[in-house]
């Protein structure tokens, strides 16, 4: 039978009704500080922890529950005779229920301009200790850290005099997940400025939503967010209409956002299966979308579209001419939203800080038995070197840099052909660079004469330059660094093609 509980909560939601229910069942309530005050003001009889321990709270409340009377009462194994004799000898009363939620460390560090001292003062010590003690001894002790569990616990105590073992086990598991999350937040915050990878990696995420399925219908999936993520990421997006986002929608939209952040001028990115299929910049979003659409009218069908400025009525009218899965932008006019509302399943997401670049971010990839971790690829160029006899024109150089931004976010081996800040064709994900170029040329819907070409890595042979020249390419941008660079340079000179080398490779696997 449940006879004694300890309640000490920062989040007071639902605690009065819960405590009243326990009191009605004859459960003695121990409490501390602000929680005890709240319960007494509600007319609930409370025993101060300091009265039970015979030791006053001290050090500004830093020490109050760290006492053998408390932890002995929680940790004692009820069916172990030696433990029971020890409790009797030391005059310790068992504690059957522990109700704790912790100092608001997460809420503190998410405040703007929070100081290190403020963060440290909100690191709970006694709370996690009691939670872990109770969770360890869950065979006999019920532990609650989530107010959502108050109703279930009170119902079982009313019905049976105590909770059942399955409930105690599940609550204990919840506690260890909670304290691990809490400690990971602390470790992450204190180590936020480290510029090296530590020997152990501790990270934590919070669920945004369960997903209908993963990449395929037979795979389970969920969407989680970083607690201290930076503004301008998909987790901050507000879905204004449409079906629930799928695993593939989220993955593709994230890829579109990463590419979109390379641009400041009005730009639209269309993505299909994580690869860009149409990218363009223009004087406004309508022009940018029209150019992106014309880059590849076939592949954009059923794709994801991201824009870095407000979508207006004129642009919306053009967008709804085809089937799109997701449209994401920093804003939409009322007229645009009215047009989109005619397509109920079309997912419309507003992300206000869409241009915000992520700083000091990391990239994580799952492998069997572990993970790979690396810095986020936030560099574009090392330097611009022109090894050919011909220099690119000012317009060609702008197009080269535009194309290099796109190829950076295209699966390797990757080739992008562009002109007038518009992709003309994209060749992604081939095991041979020449195949990527050949596929791009073969599948282009546009005239390629006068275009520029970007490659995510160096040319191992001169065959790509020869094929590019035949297609009408006038300038090439690539990292350089091949043993056969000189062969490619020689062909460029023969074909009157300007070549720019950047010193930065952009493999994307």
Secondary structure as UniProt FT lines:
FT   STRAND          4..9
FT   TURN            13..14
FT   HELIX           15..24
FT   TURN            25..26
FT   STRAND          28..31
FT   HELIX           33..41
FT   TURN            42..43
FT   STRAND          47..48
FT   HELIX           49..53
FT   TURN            59..62
FT   HELIX           68..75
FT   TURN            78..79
FT   HELIX           81..90
FT   STRAND          97..101
FT   HELIX           105..109
FT   TURN            112..113
FT   HELIX           116..121
FT   HELIX           126..136
FT   TURN            137..140
FT   STRAND          142..144
FT   HELIX           147..149
FT   HELIX           150..160
FT   HELIX           165..190
FT   TURN            191..193
FT   STRAND          205..211
FT   TURN            217..218
FT   STRAND          221..226
FT   TURN            227..228
FT   TURN            231..232
FT   HELIX           234..236
FT   STRAND          238..241
FT   HELIX           247..260
FT   TURN            261..262
FT   STRAND          267..272
FT   TURN            273..274
FT   STRAND          275..281
FT   HELIX           285..295
FT   TURN            297..302
FT   STRAND          304..307
FT   HELIX           313..319
FT   TURN            320..321
FT   STRAND          326..329
FT   HELIX           334..340
FT   TURN            341..342
FT   TURN            344..345
FT   STRAND          347..350
FT   TURN            352..355
FT   STRAND          362..367
FT   TURN            368..369
FT   STRAND          370..375
FT   HELIX           394..408
FT   STRAND          415..418
FT   STRAND          422..427
FT   HELIX           433..442
FT   TURN            449..450
FT   STRAND          452..455
FT   HELIX           463..471
FT   STRAND          475..478
FT   TURN            483..484
FT   HELIX           485..495
FT   STRAND          498..501
//
